[in-house]
Amino acid sequence: MDIEQRKKIIDEKLALTGETINSWSKKNSLDHRLVIDLINGKLRGTRGVSLNARTKIEDHFGYIFDE
């Protein structure tokens, strides 16, 4: 899945709840910059804090990362 498809899925699911990336991140105790970097593919989320964030993202939005 490429970045644009990932963003579209996330935007659609957030629109249903009336949230933004920032509000969703705060509600899930995540740094919004980390979440944005994962969504944009700047981080892979394979270890540590980024893995925890990736797991929470996938739990909420579904399997949106290729790896």
Distance bins in CASP14 RR format, pairs under 12 A and 6 or more apart:
PFRMAT RR
TARGET T0000
AUTHOR 0000-0000-0000
RMODE 2
METHOD distances of the structure
MODEL  1
1 7 0 0 0 0 0 1 0 0 0 0 0
1 8 0 0 0 0 1 0 0 0 0 0 0
1 9 0 0 0 0 1 0 0 0 0 0 0
1 10 0 0 0 0 0 1 0 0 0 0 0
1 39 0 0 0 0 0 1 0 0 0 0 0
1 41 0 0 0 0 0 1 0 0 0 0 0
1 58 0 0 0 0 0 1 0 0 0 0 0
1 61 0 0 0 0 0 1 0 0 0 0 0
1 62 0 0 0 0 0 1 0 0 0 0 0
1 63 0 0 0 0 1 0 0 0 0 0 0
1 64 1 0 1 0 0 0 0 0 0 0 0
1 65 1 0 0 1 0 0 0 0 0 0 0
1 66 1 0 0 1 0 0 0 0 0 0 0
1 67 0 0 0 0 0 1 0 0 0 0 0
2 8 0 0 0 0 1 0 0 0 0 0 0
2 9 0 0 0 0 0 1 0 0 0 0 0
2 39 0 0 0 0 0 1 0 0 0 0 0
2 40 0 0 0 0 0 1 0 0 0 0 0
2 41 0 0 0 0 1 0 0 0 0 0 0
2 64 0 0 0 0 0 1 0 0 0 0 0
2 65 0 0 0 0 0 1 0 0 0 0 0
2 66 0 0 0 0 1 0 0 0 0 0 0
3 9 0 0 0 0 0 1 0 0 0 0 0
3 10 0 0 0 0 0 1 0 0 0 0 0
3 36 0 0 0 0 0 1 0 0 0 0 0
3 37 0 0 0 0 0 1 0 0 0 0 0
3 38 0 0 0 0 0 1 0 0 0 0 0
3 39 1 0 0 1 0 0 0 0 0 0 0
3 40 1 0 0 1 0 0 0 0 0 0 0
3 41 1 0 0 1 0 0 0 0 0 0 0
3 42 0 0 0 0 1 0 0 0 0 0 0
3 64 0 0 0 0 0 1 0 0 0 0 0
3 65 0 0 0 0 0 1 0 0 0 0 0
3 66 0 0 0 0 0 1 0 0 0 0 0
4 10 0 0 0 0 0 1 0 0 0 0 0
4 11 0 0 0 0 0 1 0 0 0 0 0
4 39 0 0 0 0 0 1 0 0 0 0 0
4 40 0 0 0 0 0 1 0 0 0 0 0
4 41 0 0 0 0 0 1 0 0 0 0 0
4 64 0 0 0 0 0 1 0 0 0 0 0
5 11 0 0 0 0 0 1 0 0 0 0 0
5 12 0 0 0 0 0 1 0 0 0 0 0
5 39 0 0 0 0 0 1 0 0 0 0 0
5 61 0 0 0 0 0 1 0 0 0 0 0
5 64 0 0 0 0 1 0 0 0 0 0 0
5 65 0 0 0 0 0 1 0 0 0 0 0
5 66 0 0 0 0 0 1 0 0 0 0 0
6 12 0 0 0 0 0 1 0 0 0 0 0
6 13 0 0 0 0 0 1 0 0 0 0 0
6 21 0 0 0 0 0 1 0 0 0 0 0
6 35 0 0 0 0 0 1 0 0 0 0 0
6 36 0 0 0 0 0 1 0 0 0 0 0
6 38 0 0 0 0 1 0 0 0 0 0 0
6 39 1 0 1 0 0 0 0 0 0 0 0
6 40 0 0 0 0 1 0 0 0 0 0 0
6 41 0 0 0 0 1 0 0 0 0 0 0
6 54 0 0 0 0 0 1 0 0 0 0 0
6 57 0 0 0 0 1 0 0 0 0 0 0
6 58 0 0 0 0 0 1 0 0 0 0 0
6 61 0 0 0 0 1 0 0 0 0 0 0
6 62 0 0 0 0 0 1 0 0 0 0 0
6 63 0 0 0 0 0 1 0 0 0 0 0
6 64 1 0 1 0 0 0 0 0 0 0 0
6 65 1 0 0 1 0 0 0 0 0 0 0
6 66 0 0 0 0 1 0 0 0 0 0 0
7 13 0 0 0 0 0 1 0 0 0 0 0
7 14 0 0 0 0 0 1 0 0 0 0 0
7 21 0 0 0 0 1 0 0 0 0 0 0
7 35 0 0 0 0 0 1 0 0 0 0 0
7 36 0 0 0 0 0 1 0 0 0 0 0
7 38 0 0 0 0 0 1 0 0 0 0 0
7 39 1 0 0 1 0 0 0 0 0 0 0
7 40 0 0 0 0 1 0 0 0 0 0 0
7 41 0 0 0 0 0 1 0 0 0 0 0
7 61 0 0 0 0 0 1 0 0 0 0 0
7 64 0 0 0 0 1 0 0 0 0 0 0
8 14 0 0 0 0 0 1 0 0 0 0 0
8 15 0 0 0 0 0 1 0 0 0 0 0
8 39 0 0 0 0 0 1 0 0 0 0 0
8 61 0 0 0 0 0 1 0 0 0 0 0
8 64 0 0 0 0 1 0 0 0 0 0 0
9 15 0 0 0 0 0 1 0 0 0 0 0
9 16 0 0 0 0 0 1 0 0 0 0 0
9 39 0 0 0 0 1 0 0 0 0 0 0
9 57 0 0 0 0 0 1 0 0 0 0 0
9 58 0 0 0 0 0 1 0 0 0 0 0
9 60 0 0 0 0 0 1 0 0 0 0 0
9 61 1 0 0 1 0 0 0 0 0 0 0
9 62 1 0 0 1 0 0 0 0 0 0 0
9 63 0 0 0 0 0 1 0 0 0 0 0
9 64 1 0 1 0 0 0 0 0 0 0 0
9 65 0 0 0 0 0 1 0 0 0 0 0
10 16 0 0 0 0 0 1 0 0 0 0 0
10 17 0 0 0 0 0 1 0 0 0 0 0
10 19 0 0 0 0 0 1 0 0 0 0 0
10 20 0 0 0 0 0 1 0 0 0 0 0
10 21 1 0 0 1 0 0 0 0 0 0 0
10 24 0 0 0 0 1 0 0 0 0 0 0
10 25 0 0 0 0 0 1 0 0 0 0 0
10 35 0 0 0 0 1 0 0 0 0 0 0
10 36 0 0 0 0 0 1 0 0 0 0 0
10 38 0 0 0 0 0 1 0 0 0 0 0
10 39 1 0 0 1 0 0 0 0 0 0 0
10 40 0 0 0 0 0 1 0 0 0 0 0
10 57 0 0 0 0 1 0 0 0 0 0 0
10 58 0 0 0 0 0 1 0 0 0 0 0
10 60 0 0 0 0 1 0 0 0 0 0 0
10 61 1 0 1 0 0 0 0 0 0 0 0
10 62 0 0 0 0 1 0 0 0 0 0 0
10 64 1 0 0 1 0 0 0 0 0 0 0
10 65 0 0 0 0 0 1 0 0 0 0 0
11 17 0 0 0 0 0 1 0 0 0 0 0
11 18 0 0 0 0 0 1 0 0 0 0 0
11 19 0 0 0 0 0 1 0 0 0 0 0
11 20 0 0 0 0 1 0 0 0 0 0 0
11 21 0 0 0 0 1 0 0 0 0 0 0
11 24 0 0 0 0 0 1 0 0 0 0 0
11 39 0 0 0 0 0 1 0 0 0 0 0
11 61 0 0 0 0 0 1 0 0 0 0 0
11 64 0 0 0 0 0 1 0 0 0 0 0
12 18 0 0 0 0 0 1 0 0 0 0 0
12 19 0 0 0 0 0 1 0 0 0 0 0
12 61 0 0 0 0 1 0 0 0 0 0 0
12 62 0 0 0 0 0 1 0 0 0 0 0
12 64 0 0 0 0 0 1 0 0 0 0 0
13 19 0 0 0 0 1 0 0 0 0 0 0
13 20 0 0 0 0 0 1 0 0 0 0 0
13 21 0 0 0 0 0 1 0 0 0 0 0
13 24 0 0 0 0 1 0 0 0 0 0 0
13 57 0 0 0 0 0 1 0 0 0 0 0
13 60 1 0 0 1 0 0 0 0 0 0 0
13 61 1 0 1 0 0 0 0 0 0 0 0
13 62 0 0 0 0 1 0 0 0 0 0 0
13 64 0 0 0 0 1 0 0 0 0 0 0
14 20 1 0 0 1 0 0 0 0 0 0 0
14 21 1 0 0 1 0 0 0 0 0 0 0
14 22 0 0 0 0 0 1 0 0 0 0 0
14 23 0 0 0 0 1 0 0 0 0 0 0
14 24 1 0 0 1 0 0 0 0 0 0 0
14 25 0 0 0 0 0 1 0 0 0 0 0
14 27 0 0 0 0 0 1 0 0 0 0 0
14 35 0 0 0 0 0 1 0 0 0 0 0
14 39 0 0 0 0 0 1 0 0 0 0 0
14 57 0 0 0 0 0 1 0 0 0 0 0
14 60 0 0 0 0 1 0 0 0 0 0 0
14 61 0 0 0 0 1 0 0 0 0 0 0
15 21 0 0 0 0 0 1 0 0 0 0 0
15 24 0 0 0 0 0 1 0 0 0 0 0
16 24 0 0 0 0 0 1 0 0 0 0 0
16 60 0 0 0 0 0 1 0 0 0 0 0
16 61 0 0 0 0 0 1 0 0 0 0 0
17 23 0 0 0 0 1 0 0 0 0 0 0
17 24 0 0 0 0 1 0 0 0 0 0 0
17 27 0 0 0 0 1 0 0 0 0 0 0
17 60 0 0 0 0 1 0 0 0 0 0 0
17 61 0 0 0 0 0 1 0 0 0 0 0
18 24 0 0 0 0 1 0 0 0 0 0 0
18 27 0 0 0 0 0 1 0 0 0 0 0
19 25 0 0 0 0 1 0 0 0 0 0 0
19 26 0 0 0 0 1 0 0 0 0 0 0
19 27 1 0 0 1 0 0 0 0 0 0 0
19 28 0 0 0 0 0 1 0 0 0 0 0
19 32 0 0 0 0 0 1 0 0 0 0 0
19 60 0 0 0 0 0 1 0 0 0 0 0
19 61 0 0 0 0 0 1 0 0 0 0 0
20 26 0 0 0 0 1 0 0 0 0 0 0
20 27 0 0 0 0 0 1 0 0 0 0 0
20 32 0 0 0 0 1 0 0 0 0 0 0
20 35 0 0 0 0 0 1 0 0 0 0 0
20 36 0 0 0 0 0 1 0 0 0 0 0
21 27 0 0 0 0 0 1 0 0 0 0 0
21 28 0 0 0 0 0 1 0 0 0 0 0
21 30 0 0 0 0 1 0 0 0 0 0 0
21 31 0 0 0 0 0 1 0 0 0 0 0
21 32 1 0 1 0 0 0 0 0 0 0 0
21 33 0 0 0 0 1 0 0 0 0 0 0
21 34 0 0 0 0 0 1 0 0 0 0 0
21 35 1 0 0 1 0 0 0 0 0 0 0
21 36 1 0 0 1 0 0 0 0 0 0 0
21 37 0 0 0 0 0 1 0 0 0 0 0
21 38 0 0 0 0 0 1 0 0 0 0 0
21 39 1 0 0 1 0 0 0 0 0 0 0
21 40 0 0 0 0 0 1 0 0 0 0 0
21 53 0 0 0 0 0 1 0 0 0 0 0
21 57 0 0 0 0 0 1 0 0 0 0 0
21 60 0 0 0 0 0 1 0 0 0 0 0
21 61 0 0 0 0 0 1 0 0 0 0 0
22 28 0 0 0 0 0 1 0 0 0 0 0
22 30 0 0 0 0 0 1 0 0 0 0 0
22 31 0 0 0 0 0 1 0 0 0 0 0
22 32 1 0 1 0 0 0 0 0 0 0 0
22 33 0 0 0 0 1 0 0 0 0 0 0
22 34 0 0 0 0 0 1 0 0 0 0 0
22 35 0 0 0 0 1 0 0 0 0 0 0
22 36 0 0 0 0 1 0 0 0 0 0 0
23 30 0 0 0 0 0 1 0 0 0 0 0
23 32 0 0 0 0 1 0 0 0 0 0 0
23 35 0 0 0 0 0 1 0 0 0 0 0
24 30 0 0 0 0 1 0 0 0 0 0 0
24 32 0 0 0 0 1 0 0 0 0 0 0
24 35 1 0 0 1 0 0 0 0 0 0 0
24 36 0 0 0 0 0 1 0 0 0 0 0
24 39 0 0 0 0 0 1 0 0 0 0 0
24 53 0 0 0 0 0 1 0 0 0 0 0
24 56 0 0 0 0 1 0 0 0 0 0 0
24 57 0 0 0 0 1 0 0 0 0 0 0
24 59 0 0 0 0 0 1 0 0 0 0 0
24 60 1 0 0 1 0 0 0 0 0 0 0
24 61 0 0 0 0 1 0 0 0 0 0 0
25 31 1 0 0 1 0 0 0 0 0 0 0
25 32 1 1 0 0 0 0 0 0 0 0 0
25 33 0 0 0 0 1 0 0 0 0 0 0
25 34 1 0 0 1 0 0 0 0 0 0 0
25 35 1 0 1 0 0 0 0 0 0 0 0
25 36 0 0 0 0 1 0 0 0 0 0 0
25 37 0 0 0 0 0 1 0 0 0 0 0
25 38 0 0 0 0 0 1 0 0 0 0 0
25 39 0 0 0 0 0 1 0 0 0 0 0
25 53 0 0 0 0 1 0 0 0 0 0 0
25 56 0 0 0 0 1 0 0 0 0 0 0
25 57 0 0 0 0 1 0 0 0 0 0 0
25 60 0 0 0 0 0 1 0 0 0 0 0
26 32 1 0 0 1 0 0 0 0 0 0 0
26 33 0 0 0 0 0 1 0 0 0 0 0
26 35 0 0 0 0 1 0 0 0 0 0 0
27 35 0 0 0 0 0 1 0 0 0 0 0
27 56 0 0 0 0 0 1 0 0 0 0 0
27 60 0 0 0 0 1 0 0 0 0 0 0
28 34 0 0 0 0 0 1 0 0 0 0 0
28 35 0 0 0 0 1 0 0 0 0 0 0
28 52 0 0 0 0 0 1 0 0 0 0 0
28 53 0 0 0 0 1 0 0 0 0 0 0
28 54 0 0 0 0 0 1 0 0 0 0 0
28 55 0 0 0 0 0 1 0 0 0 0 0
28 56 1 0 1 0 0 0 0 0 0 0 0
28 57 0 0 0 0 1 0 0 0 0 0 0
28 59 0 0 0 0 1 0 0 0 0 0 0
28 60 1 0 0 1 0 0 0 0 0 0 0
28 61 0 0 0 0 0 1 0 0 0 0 0
29 35 0 0 0 0 0 1 0 0 0 0 0
29 49 0 0 0 0 0 1 0 0 0 0 0
29 52 0 0 0 0 1 0 0 0 0 0 0
29 53 0 0 0 0 1 0 0 0 0 0 0
29 56 0 0 0 0 1 0 0 0 0 0 0
30 36 0 0 0 0 0 1 0 0 0 0 0
30 37 0 0 0 0 0 1 0 0 0 0 0
30 38 0 0 0 0 1 0 0 0 0 0 0
30 39 0 0 0 0 0 1 0 0 0 0 0
30 49 0 0 0 0 1 0 0 0 0 0 0
30 50 0 0 0 0 1 0 0 0 0 0 0
30 51 0 0 0 0 0 1 0 0 0 0 0
30 52 0 0 0 0 1 0 0 0 0 0 0
30 53 1 0 1 0 0 0 0 0 0 0 0
30 54 0 0 0 0 1 0 0 0 0 0 0
30 55 0 0 0 0 0 1 0 0 0 0 0
30 56 1 0 0 1 0 0 0 0 0 0 0
30 57 0 0 0 0 1 0 0 0 0 0 0
30 59 0 0 0 0 0 1 0 0 0 0 0
30 60 0 0 0 0 0 1 0 0 0 0 0
31 37 0 0 0 0 1 0 0 0 0 0 0
31 38 0 0 0 0 0 1 0 0 0 0 0
31 43 0 0 0 0 0 1 0 0 0 0 0
31 49 0 0 0 0 1 0 0 0 0 0 0
31 50 0 0 0 0 1 0 0 0 0 0 0
31 52 0 0 0 0 0 1 0 0 0 0 0
31 53 1 0 0 1 0 0 0 0 0 0 0
31 56 0 0 0 0 0 1 0 0 0 0 0
32 38 0 0 0 0 0 1 0 0 0 0 0
32 39 0 0 0 0 0 1 0 0 0 0 0
32 53 0 0 0 0 0 1 0 0 0 0 0
32 57 0 0 0 0 0 1 0 0 0 0 0
33 39 0 0 0 0 0 1 0 0 0 0 0
33 40 0 0 0 0 0 1 0 0 0 0 0
33 42 0 0 0 0 1 0 0 0 0 0 0
33 43 0 0 0 0 1 0 0 0 0 0 0
33 49 0 0 0 0 0 1 0 0 0 0 0
33 50 0 0 0 0 0 1 0 0 0 0 0
33 53 0 0 0 0 0 1 0 0 0 0 0
34 40 0 0 0 0 0 1 0 0 0 0 0
34 41 0 0 0 0 0 1 0 0 0 0 0
34 42 0 0 0 0 1 0 0 0 0 0 0
34 43 1 0 0 1 0 0 0 0 0 0 0
34 45 0 0 0 0 1 0 0 0 0 0 0
34 48 0 0 0 0 0 1 0 0 0 0 0
34 49 1 0 0 1 0 0 0 0 0 0 0
34 50 1 0 0 1 0 0 0 0 0 0 0
34 51 0 0 0 0 0 1 0 0 0 0 0
34 52 0 0 0 0 1 0 0 0 0 0 0
34 53 1 0 1 0 0 0 0 0 0 0 0
34 54 0 0 0 0 1 0 0 0 0 0 0
34 56 0 0 0 0 0 1 0 0 0 0 0
34 57 0 0 0 0 1 0 0 0 0 0 0
35 41 0 0 0 0 0 1 0 0 0 0 0
35 42 0 0 0 0 0 1 0 0 0 0 0
35 43 0 0 0 0 1 0 0 0 0 0 0
35 45 0 0 0 0 0 1 0 0 0 0 0
35 49 0 0 0 0 0 1 0 0 0 0 0
35 50 0 0 0 0 1 0 0 0 0 0 0
35 52 0 0 0 0 0 1 0 0 0 0 0
35 53 1 0 0 1 0 0 0 0 0 0 0
35 54 0 0 0 0 1 0 0 0 0 0 0
35 55 0 0 0 0 0 1 0 0 0 0 0
35 56 0 0 0 0 1 0 0 0 0 0 0
35 57 1 0 0 1 0 0 0 0 0 0 0
35 58 0 0 0 0 0 1 0 0 0 0 0
35 60 0 0 0 0 0 1 0 0 0 0 0
35 61 0 0 0 0 0 1 0 0 0 0 0
35 64 0 0 0 0 0 1 0 0 0 0 0
36 42 0 0 0 0 1 0 0 0 0 0 0
36 43 0 0 0 0 1 0 0 0 0 0 0
36 50 0 0 0 0 0 1 0 0 0 0 0
36 53 0 0 0 0 0 1 0 0 0 0 0
36 57 0 0 0 0 0 1 0 0 0 0 0
37 43 1 0 1 0 0 0 0 0 0 0 0
37 44 0 0 0 0 1 0 0 0 0 0 0
37 45 0 0 0 0 1 0 0 0 0 0 0
37 49 0 0 0 0 0 1 0 0 0 0 0
37 50 0 0 0 0 1 0 0 0 0 0 0
37 53 0 0 0 0 1 0 0 0 0 0 0
37 54 0 0 0 0 0 1 0 0 0 0 0
37 57 0 0 0 0 0 1 0 0 0 0 0
38 44 0 0 0 0 1 0 0 0 0 0 0
38 45 1 0 0 1 0 0 0 0 0 0 0
38 46 0 0 0 0 0 1 0 0 0 0 0
38 49 0 0 0 0 0 1 0 0 0 0 0
38 50 1 0 0 1 0 0 0 0 0 0 0
38 51 0 0 0 0 1 0 0 0 0 0 0
38 52 0 0 0 0 0 1 0 0 0 0 0
38 53 1 0 0 1 0 0 0 0 0 0 0
38 54 1 0 1 0 0 0 0 0 0 0 0
38 55 0 0 0 0 0 1 0 0 0 0 0
38 56 0 0 0 0 1 0 0 0 0 0 0
38 57 1 0 0 1 0 0 0 0 0 0 0
38 58 0 0 0 0 1 0 0 0 0 0 0
38 61 0 0 0 0 0 1 0 0 0 0 0
38 64 0 0 0 0 1 0 0 0 0 0 0
38 65 1 0 0 1 0 0 0 0 0 0 0
38 67 0 0 0 0 0 1 0 0 0 0 0
39 45 0 0 0 0 0 1 0 0 0 0 0
39 50 0 0 0 0 0 1 0 0 0 0 0
39 53 0 0 0 0 0 1 0 0 0 0 0
39 54 0 0 0 0 1 0 0 0 0 0 0
39 57 1 0 0 1 0 0 0 0 0 0 0
39 58 0 0 0 0 0 1 0 0 0 0 0
39 61 0 0 0 0 1 0 0 0 0 0 0
39 64 0 0 0 0 1 0 0 0 0 0 0
39 65 0 0 0 0 1 0 0 0 0 0 0
40 65 0 0 0 0 0 1 0 0 0 0 0
41 50 0 0 0 0 0 1 0 0 0 0 0
41 54 0 0 0 0 0 1 0 0 0 0 0
41 57 0 0 0 0 0 1 0 0 0 0 0
41 64 0 0 0 0 0 1 0 0 0 0 0
41 65 0 0 0 0 1 0 0 0 0 0 0
41 66 0 0 0 0 1 0 0 0 0 0 0
41 67 0 0 0 0 0 1 0 0 0 0 0
42 50 0 0 0 0 0 1 0 0 0 0 0
43 49 0 0 0 0 1 0 0 0 0 0 0
43 50 1 0 1 0 0 0 0 0 0 0 0
43 51 0 0 0 0 1 0 0 0 0 0 0
43 52 0 0 0 0 0 1 0 0 0 0 0
43 53 0 0 0 0 1 0 0 0 0 0 0
43 54 0 0 0 0 1 0 0 0 0 0 0
43 57 0 0 0 0 0 1 0 0 0 0 0
43 65 0 0 0 0 0 1 0 0 0 0 0
43 67 0 0 0 0 0 1 0 0 0 0 0
44 50 1 0 0 1 0 0 0 0 0 0 0
44 51 0 0 0 0 1 0 0 0 0 0 0
44 53 0 0 0 0 0 1 0 0 0 0 0
44 54 0 0 0 0 1 0 0 0 0 0 0
44 65 0 0 0 0 1 0 0 0 0 0 0
44 66 0 0 0 0 1 0 0 0 0 0 0
44 67 1 0 0 1 0 0 0 0 0 0 0
45 51 1 0 1 0 0 0 0 0 0 0 0
45 52 0 0 0 0 1 0 0 0 0 0 0
45 53 1 0 0 1 0 0 0 0 0 0 0
45 54 1 0 1 0 0 0 0 0 0 0 0
45 55 0 0 0 0 1 0 0 0 0 0 0
45 56 0 0 0 0 0 1 0 0 0 0 0
45 57 0 0 0 0 1 0 0 0 0 0 0
45 58 0 0 0 0 0 1 0 0 0 0 0
45 65 0 0 0 0 1 0 0 0 0 0 0
45 66 0 0 0 0 0 1 0 0 0 0 0
45 67 0 0 0 0 1 0 0 0 0 0 0
46 52 0 0 0 0 0 1 0 0 0 0 0
46 53 0 0 0 0 0 1 0 0 0 0 0
46 54 1 0 0 1 0 0 0 0 0 0 0
46 55 0 0 0 0 0 1 0 0 0 0 0
46 65 0 0 0 0 0 1 0 0 0 0 0
46 67 1 0 0 1 0 0 0 0 0 0 0
47 53 0 0 0 0 0 1 0 0 0 0 0
47 54 0 0 0 0 1 0 0 0 0 0 0
47 55 0 0 0 0 0 1 0 0 0 0 0
48 54 0 0 0 0 1 0 0 0 0 0 0
48 55 0 0 0 0 0 1 0 0 0 0 0
49 55 0 0 0 0 0 1 0 0 0 0 0
49 56 0 0 0 0 0 1 0 0 0 0 0
50 56 0 0 0 0 0 1 0 0 0 0 0
50 57 0 0 0 0 0 1 0 0 0 0 0
50 65 0 0 0 0 0 1 0 0 0 0 0
51 57 0 0 0 0 0 1 0 0 0 0 0
51 58 0 0 0 0 0 1 0 0 0 0 0
51 65 0 0 0 0 0 1 0 0 0 0 0
51 67 0 0 0 0 0 1 0 0 0 0 0
52 58 0 0 0 0 0 1 0 0 0 0 0
52 59 0 0 0 0 0 1 0 0 0 0 0
53 59 0 0 0 0 0 1 0 0 0 0 0
53 60 0 0 0 0 0 1 0 0 0 0 0
53 61 0 0 0 0 0 1 0 0 0 0 0
53 65 0 0 0 0 0 1 0 0 0 0 0
54 60 0 0 0 0 0 1 0 0 0 0 0
54 61 0 0 0 0 0 1 0 0 0 0 0
54 62 0 0 0 0 0 1 0 0 0 0 0
54 63 0 0 0 0 0 1 0 0 0 0 0
54 64 0 0 0 0 1 0 0 0 0 0 0
54 65 1 0 0 1 0 0 0 0 0 0 0
54 66 0 0 0 0 0 1 0 0 0 0 0
54 67 0 0 0 0 1 0 0 0 0 0 0
55 61 0 0 0 0 0 1 0 0 0 0 0
55 62 0 0 0 0 0 1 0 0 0 0 0
55 63 0 0 0 0 0 1 0 0 0 0 0
55 64 0 0 0 0 0 1 0 0 0 0 0
55 65 0 0 0 0 0 1 0 0 0 0 0
56 62 0 0 0 0 0 1 0 0 0 0 0
57 63 0 0 0 0 0 1 0 0 0 0 0
57 64 1 0 0 1 0 0 0 0 0 0 0
57 65 1 0 0 1 0 0 0 0 0 0 0
58 64 1 0 0 1 0 0 0 0 0 0 0
58 65 1 0 0 1 0 0 0 0 0 0 0
58 66 0 0 0 0 0 1 0 0 0 0 0
58 67 0 0 0 0 0 1 0 0 0 0 0
END
